[in-house]
Amino acid sequence: MKQAGCKRVHLGIGPGNDRILRGAGQGITQAREAIRLAKQIDFKVLTYYMVGFLDEALQDANNTLRFALALD
């Protein structure tokens, strides 16, 4: 992708909360690794998050915000 001129990737992370992600069959480790790899080859990375799941508490939404900030 980089050789073809790609400079930026957009990643849909979903919720930044392990409990909610496990319910969706995903994991935070996958998101961290994808972002790490993209930054390693100098892509600009934009991420998108989801909040408001039916069983999500305010603390879960706050965890998503903290996760996003930790990824820089």
C-alpha positions as CSV (number, residue, x, y, z in Angstrom):
1,M,0.0,0.0,0.0
2,K,2.8,2.4,0.9
3,Q,4.6,1.7,-2.4
4,A,1.3,2.5,-4.2
5,G,1.2,6.0,-2.6
6,C,-1.0,5.3,0.5
7,K,-0.2,7.7,3.3
8,R,-3.1,7.3,5.7
9,V,-5.2,4.5,7.1
10,H,-8.6,4.7,8.8
11,L,-9.2,2.0,11.4
12,G,-12.6,1.1,12.9
13,I,-11.6,0.1,16.4
14,G,-15.1,-0.3,17.9
15,P,-15.4,-0.1,21.7
16,G,-12.1,0.3,23.6
17,N,-13.3,-2.1,26.3
18,D,-12.2,-5.7,26.6
19,R,-15.5,-6.9,28.0
20,I,-17.6,-5.4,25.2
21,L,-15.0,-6.5,22.5
22,R,-15.0,-10.1,23.8
23,G,-18.8,-10.1,23.3
24,A,-18.1,-9.2,19.7
25,G,-15.4,-11.8,19.3
26,Q,-12.6,-9.2,19.0
27,G,-9.8,-8.0,21.2
28,I,-7.9,-4.8,22.1
29,T,-4.6,-6.4,21.3
30,Q,-5.5,-6.6,17.7
31,A,-6.2,-2.9,17.5
32,R,-3.0,-2.0,19.3
33,E,-0.9,-4.2,16.9
34,A,-2.6,-2.8,13.8
35,I,-1.9,0.8,14.9
36,R,1.7,0.0,15.9
37,L,2.4,-1.6,12.5
38,A,0.8,1.3,10.6
39,K,2.8,3.9,12.5
40,Q,5.9,1.9,12.1
41,I,5.7,2.4,8.3
42,D,4.9,6.1,8.7
43,F,1.2,6.0,7.9
44,K,-1.0,8.6,9.4
45,V,-3.6,6.7,11.4
46,L,-7.2,7.8,12.1
47,T,-9.3,5.6,14.4
48,Y,-13.0,5.4,15.0
49,Y,-14.7,4.1,18.1
50,M,-18.1,3.0,19.1
51,V,-20.0,3.7,22.3
52,G,-23.6,3.0,23.4
53,F,-23.9,-0.7,23.3
54,L,-27.0,-2.0,25.1
55,D,-25.1,-3.5,28.0
56,E,-22.4,-0.7,28.2
57,A,-22.1,1.3,31.4
58,L,-20.7,4.8,31.6
59,Q,-17.5,3.4,32.9
60,D,-17.2,1.3,29.8
61,A,-17.5,4.4,27.6
62,N,-14.9,6.1,29.7
63,N,-12.6,3.1,29.2
64,T,-13.0,3.6,25.4
65,L,-12.0,7.2,25.7
66,R,-9.0,6.4,27.8
67,F,-8.0,3.6,25.4
68,A,-8.2,6.1,22.4
69,L,-6.1,8.6,24.3
70,A,-3.5,6.0,25.2
71,L,-3.1,5.0,21.5
72,D,-2.1,8.6,20.7
